[in-house]
Amino acid sequence: MRFDVITLFPQLVEQVTASGVVGRAADQGLIELHCWNPRDYTRDRHRRVDDRPYGGGPGMVMMAEPLAGAIAAVRRQSAARLIYLSPQGERIDQPLLAAELERGGVTFLCGRYEGIDERLLQAEVEAEWSLGDYVISGGELAAMVCIDAMTRLVPGALGHADSAQQDSFSDGLLDCPQYTRPEDYRGRRVPRVLLDGNHREIDAWRERQALGRSWLRRPDLLAERQLDQRQQQLLQEFIAEYEDTRQRRAAAAESEQEDST
Ligand code: SAM
């Protein structure tokens, strides 16, 4: 998988391959990262990449020409789509990233300052993606997020082949809770089922938790999918257990209050 990033801060973006999963994937040749600095495509002595906005107002705007030069240079090496990271774009999610991965490569365009001259965007950009409804200072962190999330989906990038399939959103649900040693952490115990070694029970417990967590925290995810009969049963079990625990806790809190008055 090839990632190209057009950025005024290549040293920042390159950090994404410095460690962890993405670093290993780069070392193994599963991904390639190439950064392109628009400053290298300026024609003036000062290597200017920005200018004041027409119509006045605060801040600076990235000029079209240096970016067009960088884009042309990338396109000589890659046929991938050009995606502008922008707060005005389509919200990034797992299906969006997985679909882009299928195309085999991607070029990210990172804005800075007040943004990029609109004419360059109209002429060159094929999609706009947003991290969410907030504004950050540049597209670099957004590009790094996408590179990390997409690399996790590249076959062989994760230590264990199933890891990505278990992640939240990979099958449209949240992941189940995870536990490790010790068995007892300050009075909170690991669920018994995970210690018994019965893998059918463990799988059912994990699926029940994934369904239940999604029901509790992200009901929109459940609304978007059709549960089969077994999943409906698992979810009903989770809900019954959840309601039971809630009622027992409320009763305990009430009797504690009565004792203290
Ligand atoms: N004036 C612009 C606006 O309000 O739409 C924001 C400019 S922002 C300070 C500078 C750059 O950061 C943008 O050009 C974009 O590349 C990036 N950026 C900011 N917020 C982002 C977000 N939520 N998702 C992706 N990129 C973002």
Boltz pocket constraint, residues with backbone or C-beta under 6 A from the ligand:
constraints:
  - pocket:
      binder: B
      contacts: [[A, 84], [A, 85], [A, 86], [A, 87], [A, 88], [A, 109], [A, 110], [A, 111], [A, 112], [A, 113], [A, 114], [A, 115], [A, 116], [A, 129], [A, 130], [A, 131], [A, 132], [A, 133], [A, 134], [A, 135], [A, 136], [A, 137], [A, 138], [A, 139], [A, 140], [A, 142]]
      max_distance: 6.0
